[in-house]
Amino acid sequence: MNSFNLSTNIIEKLKYSSRLSAIDNSCVQDGYGLYHHCFIFTENGHWSVIQQGMNRNYARRYH
């Protein structure tokens, strides 16, 4: 279901941007294991990826 009424082309571009900007556990050298990936975008075309890592009882976010 396309709740935002976006074209398939725009959806594919957003998915590509999300994958391109994401980091994985091998890139994080601070001991935090990544477990959450969130992609936020606006109607104006601005976007951000937020990932979160956990180390024991502490969380860290990467934007």
FENTATA-V271710 format. One record per residue. N is the residue number from 1. RES is the residue in one letter. PHI is phi in whole degrees, 0 to 359 (none if undefined). Layout:
[[N & RES & PHI] [N & RES & PHI]]
This chain:
[[1 & M & none] [2 & N & 253] [3 & S & 294] [4 & F & 261] [5 & N & 57] [6 & L & 263] [7 & S & 289] [8 & T & 300] [9 & N & 297] [10 & I & 295] [11 & I & 300] [12 & E & 295] [13 & K & 295] [14 & L & 295] [15 & K & 297] [16 & Y & 297] [17 & S & 298] [18 & S & 298] [19 & R & 293] [20 & L & 294] [21 & S & 270] [22 & A & 287] [23 & I & 250] [24 & D & 239] [25 & N & 301] [26 & S & 288] [27 & C & 271] [28 & V & 272] [29 & Q & 251] [30 & D & 253] [31 & G & 86] [32 & Y & 266] [33 & G & 272] [34 & L & 289] [35 & Y & 219] [36 & H & 219] [37 & H & 229] [38 & C & 230] [39 & F & 242] [40 & I & 242] [41 & F & 219] [42 & T & 250] [43 & E & 296] [44 & N & 276] [45 & G & 94] [46 & H & 279] [47 & W & 211] [48 & S & 208] [49 & V & 251] [50 & I & 238] [51 & Q & 239] [52 & Q & 232] [53 & G & 241] [54 & M & 231] [55 & N & 222] [56 & R & 56] [57 & N & 254] [58 & Y & 245] [59 & A & 249] [60 & R & 223] [61 & R & 250] [62 & Y & 241] [63 & H & 248]]
